[in-house]
């Protein structure tokens, strides 16, 4: 496949996946802990021992079919009202930023096609090894501070 044709096909897949309407989300898990070295770097945290909230959600379409699994990491130092012991419904980053008076400015997202792990496949009700779109996103404030690192796996 030529490079131009591949990019066109990949762009079409991205547009198709992004057009999916999310009707609701179901929180699968919420855990609080010390940031891993990758989380510390992705979120530019003040100390390697900074606390983070990890949220895993399944997103559903209007027909109650799972369309995506997302794993988000939020820095507790930037969202002081988040419960340090998890629990409760955690809103998306836009609503969360509004609640905390944070101005979001930029989101950077890397898109790739990967094979679904057993866990991803189970949540999306697809076969393990099936192709899924991986969306690796960082959201930053107007001051350039990262406030969310999210990796999502969407059905293609």
C-alpha positions as CSV (number, residue, x, y, z in Angstrom):
1,X,0.0,0.0,0.0
2,X,1.4,3.4,-0.9
3,X,2.1,5.9,1.9
4,X,-0.5,8.3,0.5
5,X,-3.2,5.6,0.3
6,X,-2.3,4.3,3.8
7,X,-2.6,7.8,5.3
8,X,-6.0,8.3,3.5
9,X,-7.2,4.9,4.9
10,X,-6.0,5.8,8.4
11,X,-7.6,9.2,8.3
12,X,-10.9,7.5,7.2
13,X,-10.7,5.1,10.1
14,X,-10.0,8.0,12.5
15,X,-13.0,10.0,11.2
16,X,-15.3,6.9,11.5
17,X,-14.2,6.1,15.0
18,X,-14.5,9.7,16.2
19,X,-18.0,10.0,14.8
20,X,-19.3,7.4,17.2
21,X,-21.6,9.1,19.7
22,X,-21.0,8.3,23.3
23,X,-24.3,8.0,25.1
24,X,-23.0,7.2,28.6
25,X,-19.9,5.9,30.4
26,X,-19.6,3.3,33.1
27,X,-16.8,3.5,35.6
28,X,-15.0,0.1,35.8
29,X,-12.4,1.1,38.5
30,X,-10.9,4.0,40.3
31,X,-7.7,3.8,42.2
32,X,-5.5,6.3,44.0
33,X,-1.8,5.8,44.3
34,X,1.7,7.2,43.8
35,X,2.5,8.1,40.2
36,X,4.5,5.6,38.2
37,X,7.6,7.0,36.5
38,X,5.6,7.2,33.2
39,X,2.7,9.0,34.8
40,X,5.1,11.4,36.6
41,X,6.7,12.3,33.2
42,X,3.4,12.5,31.2
43,X,1.8,14.7,33.8
44,X,4.9,16.8,34.6
45,X,4.2,16.2,38.3
46,X,6.0,18.2,41.0
47,X,7.5,15.2,42.7
48,X,7.8,11.5,41.8
49,X,5.7,10.6,44.9
50,X,2.8,12.8,43.7
51,X,-0.7,11.2,44.1
52,X,-2.8,10.4,41.0
53,X,-6.3,9.1,40.5
54,X,-6.6,6.3,37.8
55,X,-10.0,5.9,36.3
56,X,-11.0,3.2,33.9
57,X,-14.3,3.6,32.0
58,X,-16.3,1.8,29.3
59,X,-18.0,4.2,26.9
60,X,-21.3,3.1,25.3
61,X,-23.3,4.1,22.2
62,X,-27.0,4.9,22.0
63,X,-27.8,1.2,21.7
64,X,-25.9,0.4,24.9
65,X,-23.1,-1.3,23.1
66,X,-19.5,-0.7,24.3
67,X,-17.5,1.4,21.9
68,X,-14.4,2.3,23.9
69,X,-12.4,1.5,27.0
70,X,-10.5,4.5,28.4
71,X,-7.9,4.7,31.2
72,X,-7.3,8.2,32.5
73,X,-4.8,9.4,35.0
74,X,-5.5,12.6,36.8
75,X,-3.0,14.5,39.1
76,X,-4.5,15.0,42.6
77,X,-2.4,18.1,43.2
78,X,-4.2,19.8,40.3
79,X,-7.7,18.6,41.3
80,X,-7.9,19.0,45.0
81,X,-11.6,18.2,45.3
82,X,-11.2,14.7,43.8
83,X,-11.6,12.1,46.5
84,X,-8.2,10.7,47.5
85,X,-9.9,7.3,48.2
86,X,-11.7,7.2,44.8
87,X,-15.4,6.6,44.7
88,X,-18.1,8.7,43.1
89,X,-18.5,9.6,39.5
90,X,-15.5,11.3,37.9
91,X,-16.6,13.6,35.1
92,X,-14.7,14.0,31.8
93,X,-11.7,16.4,31.7
94,X,-13.8,19.4,30.4
95,X,-16.3,19.3,33.2
96,X,-13.6,18.6,35.8
97,X,-11.5,21.6,34.6
98,X,-14.6,23.9,34.7
99,X,-15.3,22.8,38.3
100,X,-11.8,23.7,39.3
101,X,-11.5,27.0,37.3
102,X,-8.9,25.5,35.0
103,X,-8.6,26.8,31.4
104,X,-7.8,24.0,29.0
105,X,-5.8,25.0,26.0
106,X,-4.4,22.0,24.1
107,X,-4.8,18.3,23.7
108,X,-2.2,16.2,21.9
109,X,-3.3,12.8,20.7
110,X,-1.3,10.0,19.1
111,X,-3.4,7.5,17.1
112,X,-2.4,4.0,16.2
113,X,-4.0,0.7,15.3
114,X,-3.1,-2.1,17.8
115,X,-4.4,-5.5,18.6
116,X,-6.8,-5.7,21.5
117,X,-5.5,-7.3,24.7
118,X,-7.6,-9.9,26.4
119,X,-8.8,-7.2,28.9
120,X,-9.6,-4.6,26.2
121,X,-11.4,-7.3,24.2
122,X,-13.5,-8.4,27.2
123,X,-14.7,-4.8,27.9
124,X,-15.4,-4.1,24.2
125,X,-17.1,-7.5,23.6
126,X,-14.7,-8.3,20.7
127,X,-12.2,-11.1,20.0
128,X,-8.8,-10.8,21.6
129,X,-6.3,-9.7,19.0
130,X,-8.9,-7.8,16.9
131,X,-7.7,-4.4,15.6
132,X,-8.7,-1.4,17.8
133,X,-7.8,2.2,17.6
134,X,-5.5,3.4,20.4
135,X,-5.8,7.0,21.3
136,X,-3.0,8.3,23.6
137,X,-3.9,11.8,24.7
138,X,-2.4,14.5,27.0
139,X,-4.5,17.5,27.9
140,X,-2.8,20.8,29.0
141,X,-3.9,24.0,30.6
142,X,-3.5,27.5,29.0
143,X,-0.2,27.6,31.1
144,X,1.0,24.4,29.5
145,X,0.5,22.2,32.6
146,X,-0.6,18.6,31.8
147,X,-3.9,17.8,33.6
148,X,-4.9,14.5,32.1
149,X,-3.2,11.6,30.5
150,X,-5.7,9.2,28.8
151,X,-5.3,6.1,26.7
152,X,-8.5,4.9,25.0
153,X,-9.1,1.8,22.9
154,X,-12.0,2.2,20.4
155,X,-13.7,-0.3,18.2
156,X,-13.0,0.2,14.5
